[in-house]
Amino acid sequence: MPPWPVGQVRETRLAQDNDRGNDQFRPVRRILTGLCIAALLALFLVWRIDSPRVERLRSDIVDTVLPHMDWAMTPVTSVVKMSENFRSYARIYEQNRELRRELQQMKAWKEAALQLEQKNARLLDLNNVKLDPKLTYVTGVVLADSGSPFRQSVLLNIGRRDGIREGWAAMDGIGLVGRISGVGDETARVILLTDTASSIPVTIQPSGQKVILTGDNTALPRIDFLETAELVRPGDRVVSSGDGGVFPAGLLIGQVAKSPDQRLRVRLAADYGRLEFLRVLRYDGVGAIDDIGTMVRPVGVAPVSPSGEAGTVANE
Amino acid sequence: MNESRLAQRAVLQGMFVVLCTLFVFIRLLPLNTGPDPWPGPDLMLALTMAWAIRRPDLVPVWLVAPVFFVADMLLMHPPGLWTALVILTVEWLRKRQRRLRTLSFLAEFALVALLVTLLVCLHWLVLTMAFVSQPGLGVQLVQVPITLAAYPVVVLLGHYGFGVTKRPAPEGFGRGAST
């Protein structure tokens, strides 16, 4: 019990402040607070045990909250970006000259590329090669950043409504950016390749080695499970390998680079500094071959149902 | 507790929500989508602690819980855990508010530093025990001094911007007499 006369103090207290709530409500408050904390911890446990359900709740919350923030976000973002651009106006003359020079080089490359394309088409025609069907895509605008310094993801303004599905690949104009993870009605989250949760199978181009590209919260993701490091040089092209059926094969990811600690990493082709528009590729994996080959029999023999045939073979 | 003070309290509580929304909003802006070498300060935590020490009536549980929970959800944190830890801290501070009133700013700062470090460590410990993949403790602790650097700014903003100041300790409620 407090050492002061209770009645007097009580009045002072009520007059002074009401910080701790009225005395008669304090036990109730404490119980409610305890319940609240218990509920939150229970939710955490549920998330740990049955993560998809809670993640769905999360994407629902994001879906309801973020589109309402968009009206404020878009102008602020564009104003900041404009001011950044404005700074670069200062050296516009220099930039212009640089661009002209680059354009000249590009024209030469374009010529070379066209010739190669024609040649390639001719050769493919000669070989009668069946290429992958063309991938179609949905383009979305980046709504928001992940906000957390330890998570690398962005939110797009397209979602289930636009037919987006879990696991599809997202690219900017040039390279792979990440994969869809979490789809709301109007929003979808893209886990970037730099996130620690991202590891994807890739191929290093000239040597054809298959490795795993693992994000580790730095700008350059790590190359893991490399078999012969001698065959890989900085500057080699890295493309998705299509293993596991998550991504289509052959998407450009970046170039091999060596970090100061002599680790092999990948410099990403996509411009991660400013992601604005992302293409989400519609890709549901290669269709699996689900029937076993049936026996080749001479023409005219009565066909037997494949299941029956398989049964007889097994019995013999 | 008269009408005008009640209204003022409601306004300041509203201000808490607005400021927290603003902080989340700033972090969500897609300005730099690449990984940052330096994490930004956890302004929401700094604000909540500063106000919980000064005016606990402005950060009641029914306000802190939903605000932090929605932030957890939007910022891709493991849901609920951080919110629960923050509520625990706020309640801990609320319980000791009479003693905190007489604290100098330096002592308060040290207390906040201790609490934030403890919070991050506890958060890391629970996540580790639950086998959740997360960045290392060292990387997460880098954020602590950055948050602490922002703490005086948040306090000054509350002090001059919204008049959130420590109430003078009432007579007879000094250091010795407090519960």
Interface residues (C-beta under 8 A of the other chain):
Chain A: P2 P3 W4 V9 T12 L14 A15 Q16 D17 N18 D19 R20 R29 L32 T33 C36 I37 A39 L40 L41 A42 L43 F44 L45 W47 R48 V54 L57 R58 I61 V62 V65 L66 M69 A72 M73 V76 T77 V80 K81 V142 L143 A144 D145 S146 G147 S148 P149 F150 R151 Q152 S153 V154 R189 L192 T194 T196 A197 N217 T218 A219 Y272 G273 R274 L275 E276
Chain B: M1 V24 F25 R27 L28 L29 P30 L31 N32 T33 G34 P35 D36 W38 P39 G40 R55 P56 D57 V61 A65 F69 V70 M73 L74 L75 M76 H77 P78 P79 G80 L81 T83 A84 I87 L88 E91 R94 Q97 V126 A130 V132 S133 Q134 P135 V139 Q140 Q143 R167 P170 G172 A177 T179
